[in-house]
Amino acid sequence: MRTSTIEAAGSRIRVIEAGAGERTVLFVHGVGGWAENWTETIERVAASGRRAIAFDLPGFGESTAVRQARYFDPPDPFYPTVVDGVRQALGLERPHLVGHSLGGGIAAVTAVCHPNAFRSLTLVAPGGFGPEIALFLRIFSLPFLALTTWLPRPKSTSRAILESCFHDRSRIPAHLYAEGERFDRTYPETLRVMRAVATLRGVRPRLRETWLARAGEYAGPVLVVWGREDGIIPAAHLDRLRESYPDAELRIIDRAGHLVMPEQPDAFAGALLPFLDRAESGERGPAAARTIGSGVAHQEQ
């Protein structure tokens, strides 16, 4: 895995990547996450003959924070500027864009703001399509928690949050535990983002409605992937995604929680890689929802 640092949107951004070639895939992690959330996927995408790239969002991982960033605020939201800034800094020509959780919401909004810059869009358990999110994320939106950021946090906190993102804790890669401790210092940025995008009731309606109304401005191929046992953002939001992207390919992966990519890496790659092939060839796959178990897809009954 190669590591570099670039400048984009006022932040020094850490980038990790593997593979080579003109066919590229750009990955965006979720709130409180980091680039290595995509390690297992990067390995498989690179093995397919593509260049796979992930980066730390500003304020997360090792990327520097940008104060008073207006994350999703129209008409000039911060996050799409970050993603397209990374694309341009790396000289990527129409990469595939893949986002998870908050990163899924970021990817969706970026595709609206820059509809011709990306070859395809993959949303993995994306945030913002329904109001419901896990209770601890709604609590993170409470303003008074900003007063607690100077207090030491027990190591068990980051561990518990990571484990809540998996259906089967025995499938958590060891590197995620180590990275969770290493990057726990980015907790203040998590609070800032959650205050901007949510309240105790869930995702802010104004933001949801604004960007959902514009989702159709991206007309390229779309894949949506969800872990059936996701306890952070419910897979029931698929109904809203069907409305936003009526031609999207929808995949549900069994025995997987919110971090479906490292929990079921082969099944996830089994959904993503054929979709990338079809997007590159100009083909469109079936839009019907499918279940993927043990790496094998079959039509849901």
Secondary structure, 3 states (H helix, E strand, C coil): CEEEEEEECCEEEEEEEECCCCCEEEEECCCCCCHHHHHHHHHHHHHCCCEEEEECCCCCCCCCCCCCCCCCCCCCCHHHHHHHHHHHHCCCCCCEEEEECHHHHHHHHHHHHCCCCCCEEEEECCCCCCCCCCHHHHHHCCHHHHHHCCCCCCHHHHHHHHHHCCCCHHHCCHHHHHHHHHCHHHHHHHHHHHHHHEECCEECHHHHHHHHCCHHHCCCCEEEEEECCCCCCCHHHHHHHHHHCCCCEEEEECCCCCCHHHHCHHHHHHHHHHHHHHHHHCCCCCCCEEEEECCEEEECC
